[in-house]
C-alpha cells in the first residue's frame, strides 16, 4: 500500500508499503451545511369576501290600503325614518364586514404567496441552485419580512455561495424575530463552522462561536436532535471526539421520538459512526453504519463508511459489496469510487480495480489525490501494461505533495519497462524516494540492485 496518506472526503483508505490501511476521515456532514430539518408550511385557506354570508333581508309588512290618521301618518313617517336608518346602519355594517374580510383575504393571500415562494426556494436549494433559491426566499420576505423560514432559507442560500457575513446576518435576524426558532441557531452554527473551514487563519474562533450559538439553542429550544447533531459535528471538527460522540449519542436518542425522516436519522447514525471509527471503536462504528443503511438504503455515505470499516475489520467481501453500493448510488463521489478501487486492489482483484481507478481519476478532486495515480500505476504494472504504468506513475510523482512511495513505484515502472534511459530514470526515482524518506528500505534495496 501507499506510504503517503491521502484523504478525499468521507474517509478514503490510506496506508503504506509496510502497514495495513487505515481510514482518514474528513469533517462531518454530507451536505455543505451538515444536517438540518425543515418545518414545512401549513396550507393556508384563503377567505374571500364572497364567502361571507350577507345579513338577512328586513321584512316589510304590507299595510291595508286605507287613509291613516294624522297621528298614524306621523307614526308611520317616524317608523319609516327608523327603518331607513336601520337599513343604512345595516348597509354600513355589511360594507365594513366585507372590507374586513377583504383585508383578511389579502393577508391570507400574501401569507400563501410567501409559503409558496419558500417551498420553491427550498426546492432550488436542494438542487444546489443557491442563487435562484436566494431569489425566492427574498421574494417571500417582501411579503412577510420576519418569516423565520424565509430568513433561514435566505441565510442558507447565501452561505452556500460563501457569502458568510450576509448569511450570518440573515440567521441573526431570524433569531431576533423568533428566539425559539431552533433551525436558525443550527444553521448559524454550521455557517460559523463552514467559515472556519473556508479560512481557518482568519476565522480561528468560529468553532467556539458555533458552540456558543448551540448553547443558546439548547436554552431556547430545549433538548433537540438537530441541535445535538450539529453540536457533535462542531466538536468533531474541533478535535473533541469524546464530546462529539456524547452529543451524537444523545442526538440518536432524541431522533428516535422526534418527527424526523429516516433519512435524517440515518445521517445522525453516520456522524456517530465516524466518531467511533476515529477512536478505533470499529465494531461500534460498524453497528452505527449498519443502522444508517437500514434506516436509509439510499444513503451512499452510509454504505461508503460501512465498506471502509468492514475492510479495516478484514471483511473484503462485505467491503466490496457496500462500496459497490456506494459507488452506484453516488457515481460522482471520488471517495466512494476510489475506495472501491483501492479495496478491490488490496483484496486481490487487481484487474477489476483498474476500471474504477480510471473512473476515479476523471472525477473532481482527483488531481489533489496523487496516490490514486500511483495505485493505478501499480495495477498496470501487475497487469504487464508497462507504458500505462510509467505514464500514471509519472503523474503520481509529479503532482504535489511529493511522496516517497510515488517515486519508488515510478522507479519500479521504469525498471520493469527497461526502455531507453529507463534504468537511469529508475535510479533517479529511487534516489528521490530516499531523499524524501531516508528510512525507506525497499527503495534503498532497489537502488542497490541497480548499482
C-alpha positions in Angstrom: 0.0 0.0 0.0 1.0 3.6 -0.3 3.3 5.3 2.2 1.8 8.8 1.8 -1.7 9.2 3.2 -4.4 10.9 1.2 -7.9 11.8 2.2 -10.6 12.9 -0.2 -13.8 13.4 1.6 -15.6 10.7 3.5 -12.7 8.7 4.8 -10.7 7.2 2.0 -8.4 4.3 2.7 -4.7 5.1 3.1 -1.6 3.2 4.2 1.9 2.5 3.1 4.1 -0.3 1.7 4.7 -1.8 5.1 1.5 -1.2 7.1 -2.2 -2.1 7.0 -4.6 0.5 5.6 -6.4 2.9 7.9 -9.1 5.5 7.3 -8.6 9.2 7.2 -11.9 11.0 7.9 -12.9 14.4 6.7 -15.1 16.8 8.7 -18.6 15.5 9.4 -21.6 16.2 7.3 -22.5 15.0 3.8 -24.1 18.3 2.7 -22.4 21.7 2.7 -24.4 22.7 5.8 -24.2 19.4 7.6 -27.7 18.4 8.7 -30.9 20.2 9.4 -34.6 19.8 9.2 -37.4 22.0 7.9 -40.9 22.7 9.2 -42.9 22.7 6.0 -45.5 25.5 5.8 -49.1 24.6 6.6 -51.6 25.1 3.7 -53.3 28.4 4.1 -57.1 28.7 3.4 -57.9 32.0 1.7 -61.2 33.5 2.8 -62.6 35.7 0.1 -65.3 38.3 0.8 -67.8 36.5 -1.4 -67.7 33.6 1.1 -69.1 35.9 3.8 -72.9 35.5 4.3 -74.9 38.7 3.9 -77.3 39.8 6.8 -80.8 38.5 6.4 -83.1 41.0 4.5 -85.5 43.1 6.5 -89.1 42.0 6.0 -91.6 44.8 5.1 -95.1 44.3 6.2 -97.7 45.3 3.6 -100.3 47.5 5.3 -104.0 47.7 4.3 -105.0 50.3 1.8 -106.7 52.9 4.0 -106.3 56.6 4.8 -104.3 56.9 8.0 -105.0 59.5 10.7 -102.5 62.4 11.3 -101.1 60.5 14.3 -100.9 57.4 12.3 -99.3 59.3 9.5 -96.7 60.8 11.9 -96.1 57.3 13.4 -95.7 55.8 10.0 -93.3 58.5 8.9 -91.3 58.1 12.2 -91.3 54.3 11.7 -90.2 54.8 8.1 -87.4 57.0 9.2 -86.3 54.5 11.8 -86.5 51.8 9.2 -84.3 53.8 6.8 -81.8 54.5 9.5 -81.7 50.8 10.4 -81.2 49.8 6.8 -78.4 52.4 6.4 -76.7 51.1 9.5 -77.0 47.5 8.3 -75.5 48.5 4.9 -72.6 50.3 6.7 -72.0 47.2 8.8 -72.1 44.9 5.8 -69.7 47.1 3.9 -67.4 47.2 6.9 -67.6 43.5 7.3 -66.9 42.9 3.6 -63.9 45.3 3.8 -62.5 43.5 6.9 -62.8 40.1 5.2 -61.3 41.5 2.1 -58.3 42.7 4.1 -58.1 39.2 5.7 -58.3 37.6 2.3 -55.4 39.8 1.1 -53.4 39.0 4.2 -54.1 35.3 3.7 -53.1 35.5 0.0 -49.9 37.3 1.0 -49.1 34.5 3.5 -50.0 31.9 0.9 -47.7 33.6 -1.6 -44.8 33.6 0.9 -45.3 29.9 1.7 -45.3 29.0 -2.0 -42.1 31.1 -2.5 -40.4 29.4 0.5 -41.3 26.0 -1.0 -39.8 27.0 -4.3 -36.7 28.3 -2.6 -36.2 25.0 -0.7 -36.6 23.1 -3.9 -33.9 25.1 -5.7 -31.7 25.0 -2.6 -32.0 21.2 -2.6 -31.0 21.1 -6.2 -27.9 23.2 -5.5 -29.1 26.3 -7.4 -28.3 28.6 -4.5 -28.6 31.9 -6.4 -32.1 31.1 -7.6 -33.1 29.8 -4.1 -31.9 33.1 -2.7 -34.2 35.0 -5.1 -37.3 33.1 -4.0 -36.5 33.5 -0.3 -36.1 37.2 -0.8 -39.4 37.4 -2.6 -41.0 35.6 0.3 -39.5 38.2 2.7 -41.1 41.0 0.6 -44.4 39.6 1.6 -43.6 38.6 5.1 -40.4 40.3 6.2 -40.0 38.5 9.5 -40.8 35.0 8.3 -38.3 32.7 10.1 -38.2 30.0 7.4 -37.6 32.6 4.7 -34.8 34.3 6.7 -33.2 30.9 7.4 -33.6 29.9 3.8 -32.0 33.1 2.6 -29.1 32.6 5.0 -28.6 29.1 3.7 -28.6 30.2 0.1 -26.1 32.9 0.9 -23.9 30.5 2.9 -23.7 28.0 0.0 -22.4 30.9 -2.1 -19.8 31.6 0.5 -21.4 34.9 1.4 -20.9 34.1 5.1 -21.3 37.6 6.5 -24.7 38.1 4.8 -25.8 34.6 5.8 -24.9 35.3 9.4 -26.9 38.5 9.3 -30.0 36.7 8.0 -29.8 34.0 10.7 -29.4 36.6 13.4 -32.5 38.4 12.0 -34.4 35.2 12.3 -33.3 34.6 15.9 -34.1 38.2 16.9 -37.6 37.9 15.4 -38.2 34.4 16.6 -35.9 33.4 19.5 -37.4 29.9 19.8 -36.8 29.0 16.1 -34.2 26.3 16.5 -33.2 25.9 12.8 -31.9 29.5 12.8 -29.4 28.6 15.6 -28.4 25.3 13.9 -27.7 26.9 10.5 -25.9 29.9 12.2 -23.6 27.4 13.9 -23.0 25.4 10.7 -22.2 28.7 8.9 -19.6 29.6 11.6 -18.1 26.1 11.1 -18.0 26.5 7.3 -16.5 29.9 7.6 -13.7 28.4 9.7 -13.2 25.6 7.2 -13.1 28.1 4.3 -10.4 30.3 6.0 -9.1 28.8 9.3 -6.5 31.5 9.7 -8.9 34.5 9.5 -11.7 32.7 11.4 -9.9 30.7 14.0 -12.5 31.4 16.7 -15.5 30.4 14.7 -15.8 26.9 16.1 -16.1 28.4 19.6 -18.7 30.8 18.2 -20.6 27.9 16.8 -20.6 26.1 20.2 -21.8 29.2 21.9 -24.7 29.5 19.5 -25.7 25.9 20.1 -25.7 26.5 23.8 -28.2 29.4 23.1 -30.2 26.9 21.1 -30.3 24.5 24.0 -31.6 27.2 26.2 -34.1 28.4 23.6 -35.4 25.2 22.2 -34.6 22.6 24.8 -33.1 19.2 24.1 -33.3 18.9 20.3 -31.9 16.2 18.0 -30.8 18.6 15.3 -29.0 20.8 17.9 -27.2 17.8 19.4 -26.3 16.5 15.9 -24.8 19.9 15.0 -23.0 20.1 18.3 -21.5 16.7 17.5 -20.3 18.0 14.1 -18.7 21.1 15.6 -17.0 19.2 18.4 -15.7 16.6 15.9 -14.2 19.4 13.8 -12.6 20.9 16.9 -11.0 17.5 17.7 -13.1 16.6 20.7 -14.1 13.1 19.6 -15.4 12.1 23.0 -17.6 15.2 23.3 -18.8 14.7 19.7 -19.6 11.1 20.5 -21.6 12.1 23.6 -23.6 14.7 21.7 -24.3 12.4 18.8 -25.4 9.5 21.0 -27.9 12.0 22.6 -29.0 13.0 19.1 -29.7 9.4 18.2 -31.8 9.0 21.4 -33.8 12.2 20.6 -34.2 11.4 17.0 -36.0 8.1 17.8 -39.0 10.0 19.1 -38.7 13.2 17.0 -40.7 14.0 13.9 -37.8 13.3 11.6 -37.4 11.3 8.5 -35.5 8.1 8.3 -33.0 9.8 6.0 -32.3 12.3 8.7 -31.9 9.6 11.4 -29.6 7.8 9.0 -27.4 10.9 8.7 -27.0 11.1 12.5 -26.0 7.5 12.6 -23.3 8.1 10.0 -22.0 11.0 12.0 -21.9 8.9 15.2 -20.2 6.0 13.4 -17.4 8.4 12.3 -16.7 9.3 15.9 -16.5 5.6 16.8 -14.3 4.9 13.8 -11.8 7.7 14.6 -11.5 6.4 18.1 -10.7 2.9 16.7 -14.0 1.5 18.1 -14.6 -0.3 14.8 -17.2 -2.7 16.0 -19.4 0.2 17.3 -18.7 2.1 14.1 -19.8 -0.9 12.0 -23.1 -1.1 14.0 -23.8 2.6 13.6 -23.2 2.5 9.9 -25.3 -0.6 9.5 -28.2 1.1 11.3 -27.7 4.1 8.9 -28.0 1.8 5.9 -31.2 0.1 7.3 -32.8 3.5 8.0 -31.9 4.8 4.5 -30.7 2.2 2.0 -30.1 5.1 -0.5 -27.6 6.8 1.8 -24.4 6.5 -0.2 -22.3 7.8 2.7 -23.6 5.1 5.0 -22.6 2.4 2.5 -19.3 4.0 1.9 -18.3 4.3 5.6 -19.6 0.8 6.3 -17.5 -0.6 3.5 -14.4 1.3 4.8 -14.9 -0.2 8.3 -15.6 -3.7 7.1 -12.3 -3.6 5.1 -10.4 -2.5 8.2 -12.0 -5.4 10.1 -10.8 -7.8 7.4 -14.1 -8.4 5.6 -13.1 -8.0 1.9 -16.3 -9.4 0.5 -18.6 -7.3 2.7 -16.5 -4.2 2.0 -16.6 -4.7 -1.8 -20.4 -5.1 -1.6 -21.0 -2.0 0.4 -18.6 0.1 -1.6 -20.2 -1.1 -4.8 -23.5 0.1 -3.5 -22.0 3.5 -2.6 -20.4 3.9 -6.0 -23.7 3.0 -7.7 -25.7 5.5 -5.5 -23.1 8.2 -5.9 -21.2 7.7 -9.2 -19.6 11.1 -9.0 -18.3 10.6 -5.5 -14.5 10.5 -5.6 -14.4 8.9 -2.1 -16.8 6.1 -3.0 -15.3 5.2 -6.4 -11.7 5.5 -5.2 -12.3 3.4 -2.0 -13.9 0.7 -4.1 -10.9 0.7 -6.4 -8.4 0.5 -3.6 -10.3 -2.3 -1.8 -10.5 -4.3 -5.0 -6.8 -3.9 -5.5 -5.9 -4.7 -1.9 -8.2 -7.7 -1.8 -6.6 -9.2 -4.9 -8.9 -8.2 -7.7 -6.2 -6.1 -9.4 -7.7 -6.3 -12.9 -11.2 -5.3 -11.6 -9.7 -2.3 -9.8 -8.4 -0.7 -12.9 -11.7 0.5 -14.4 -12.6 2.1 -11.0 -9.2 3.8 -10.7 -9.6 5.2 -14.2 -13.1 6.4 -13.4 -12.0 8.0 -10.2 -9.3 9.9 -12.0 -12.0 11.6 -14.1 -13.8 13.0 -11.1 -13.5 16.4 -9.5 -10.7 16.5 -6.9 -8.7 13.6 -8.3 -5.8 15.9 -9.2 -5.4 16.6 -5.5 -5.0 12.9 -4.6 -1.8 11.9 -6.4 -1.7 8.5 -4.6 -4.6 7.4 -6.8 -2.3 7.8 -9.9 0.3 5.7 -8.1 -2.2 3.0 -7.2 -3.3 2.8 -10.8 0.4 2.6 -11.9 0.8 -0.4 -9.6 -2.3 -2.1 -11.1 -1.0 -1.6 -14.6 2.4 -2.8 -13.6 1.0 -6.1 -12.2 -1.1 -6.5 -15.4 2.0 -6.0 -17.6 0.8 -2.7 -19.1 4.2 -1.1 -18.7 3.7 2.1 -20.8 0.5 2.8 -18.9 2.2 2.1 -15.6 5.0 4.6 -16.4 2.6 7.2 -17.5 0.4 7.0 -14.4 3.4 6.7 -12.1 4.9 9.9 -13.6 1.7 11.7 -12.9 1.7 10.5 -9.3 5.3 11.6 -8.7 4.8 15.0 -10.3 1.6 16.0 -8.6 2.1 17.7 -5.2 2.7 16.8 -2.5 5.7 14.7 -3.3 5.8 11.3 -1.7 8.5 8.6 -1.3 6.1 5.9 -2.5 5.2 7.8 -5.7 8.9 7.9 -6.7 9.5 4.4 -5.5 6.8 3.0 -7.8 7.9 5.2 -10.6 11.3 3.6 -10.3 9.7 0.2 -10.3 7.7 1.0 -13.5 10.9 2.3 -15.3 12.8 -0.7 -14.2 10.2 -3.2 -15.4 9.8 -1.5 -18.8 13.6 -1.1 -19.5 13.3 1.2 -22.5 16.0 3.7 -23.4 17.1 5.7 -20.4 14.6 3.8 -18.2 17.3 2.3 -15.9 18.8 5.8 -15.3 15.4 7.2 -14.7 14.6 4.4 -12.2 17.8 5.1 -10.3 16.9 8.8 -10.1 13.4 7.9 -8.9 14.8 5.6 -6.1 17.2 8.3 -5.0 14.5 10.9 -4.8 12.4 8.4 -2.7 15.3 8.1 -0.3 15.7 11.9 -0.1 12.1 12.2 1.0 12.3 9.2 3.4 15.8 8.1 4.2 14.4 5.1 6.1 12.6 3.6 3.1 14.4 0.3 2.9 12.5 -1.0 -0.2 13.8 2.0 -2.2 17.3 1.6 -0.8 17.3 -2.1 -1.7 16.0 -1.4 -5.3 18.7 1.3 -5.8 21.5 -1.1 -4.6 20.3 -3.7 -7.0 20.7 -1.3 -9.9 24.2 -0.3 -9.0 
